[in-house]
């Protein structure tokens, strides 16, 4: 692919600083929850030790010199005047956000004493960890922290809030989260971007899409909203939220009944085609049109175009699986490339995630052996409100039960109440479902809460202690991407600001104060990461050494180039084939064939819902990354205010004008947002970009007031895009 303007811009930055004796250039990698996992370079003044510039690494083939608009301003985050740089102890009521500064020794000693007291009285399972993707780093994320919690025997966390439903459906079909390499989208003749807003959440894919278009490829976006990506595509196919699985079934119906499949590939590399062919008879275009809102003829022609245009690439993302049928929807879509033989070709196939291509052995980093036979319960992060409840029925419901055959325990076997909560790399007061239930739990005076943070978030306001954490410029880490094949090393570019510490060091100090004298708690970050790298034995990681990462900052997996993972079959499933029919699914309590699992709001879809209910989806705002960056001035200026987008038809029925304050309400609560009337959202649905901090929202709450703790069909995933609401004008300001 030709070198673009971003590459030349990055090279000009490098030339500006490389010969300056007063500047050091440090290579690192973005830590945030994005498939692109960009490598960056940072210019640091030697005299002051201050970072003065940051840019995308020109030599990393996916980054190619480009950083997104959020991370391009990363130094604003690092040096923000609101950065937490000293430990804080609560002095006011929970939620008031009133704290006093304390020394590290005082904070750590008191935290360890109180945790020990909780464990003595209620047992180690009464301590609960809550974290997610504030950093995706293997060490600062779930490295040293897991050593600490394993040694303690604390309740474990099922990290299900983002992608678990889709992962399970994909794995039942293909085996692991393995797919196309990002660069190979440039070789496609048809690109279907399905349930993904690439220009917001995967921007480094777009140059490869544009390269394909230069060669004549068509780009189709399937989405309930005309997103930035849909506006830039050749065609937008609007579909009702949560109905993607039905569309995929109808596409398979057309491909099979019209004989458009790759019979040789199906025969050699798939399992269960005869059962699939019989099962798909009931799912024709007319059936799907009623559900999806897409005309039957367009469904038929899309199936024909997809089957007859090879190589054809599909990019799916996590939005389309955040509903009650999300796992099955992804399973259905994942069948399509094998049905038409798209995997044969460079530029053909599907990508959900590349994380399954990284066979990383994490035991040296996380040390599960420290459990020493303990088997603590696992609680679902989507049910944090239930987990923090003192109602034992609700606590039992919070236990992970990811499959139909998994049953939650009865109330008497739910285990001890959660008496201590340690939050890091997450802001659950803003991002978790059923916000009212979460906040009720965080307000409990008998709940001892510690939050590791860079800023005083909504969650931090409820902490007994806030411990200041470093940013990515201030610590070591290794990043495993989920959109490409390059492992990345992050070297600290600057010293920690004030008294801030890396997560790893905070957990080291807590371990020492708790009396955990295991040698692994005395390892430095460099020692832990080097041991991790040197412990890898899988052939895919051959050649990725600590020294290579130190020198280059990134390294591609030892995979063929081009990488066509399933051109000759060899799927990582029990059968070695793409499984149209899955015995594992049958054993786990599912239909073993692709099937229709509707969203819980399916009855709300359409223009003529007589009861006034609308289907709410809440994808990421363009200038936020979940709740990260949502407190920075430039991001807030660009987003302006929390809004809800509503179609003119639905607005007119409710007497809502553009800019009116409207109240969204359901059985869980209500939230007031400003209305944006737009034909870019289909009738019957509304869209509220997130995730706004509660305290930066006009009425002190965000859209997760309305999100249920209910779980998806697979993996106990979240239902952020499967929410029924009533919408009406509001007098509140």
Secondary structure by P-SEA (a helix, b strand, c coil): ccccaaaaaaaaaaaaccccccbbbbbbbbcccccccccbbbbbccccccccccccccccccccccccccccaaaaaaaccccccbbbbbccccccbbbbbbcaaaaaaaaaaaaaaaaaccccccccccccccccccccccaaaaaaaaaacccccccccccaaaaaaaaacccccccccccccccccbbbbcccccccccccaaaaaaaaaaabbbbbbbccccccccccccbbbbbcccaaaaaaaaaaaaaaaacccaaaaaacccccaaaaaaaaccccaaaaaacccccaaaaaaaaaaaaacccbbbbbccccccccaaaaaaaaaaaccccccccccccbbbbcccccccccccccccccccccccbbbbbbcccccccccccaaaaaaacccccccccccccccccccccbbbbccccccccccaaaaaaaaaacccbbbbbbccccccccccccbbbbbbccccccbbbbbccccbbbbbccccccccccccaaaaaaaaaaaaccccccccccaaaaaaaaaaaccccccccccaaaaaacccccccccccccccccccccccccccccccaaaaaacccccbbbbbcccccccccccccbbbbbbbccccccccccccccaaaaaaaccbbbbbcaaaaaaaccccccbbbbbcccbbbbbbbbbcccccccbbbbbcccccccccccccccccccccccccccccccccccbbbbbbccc
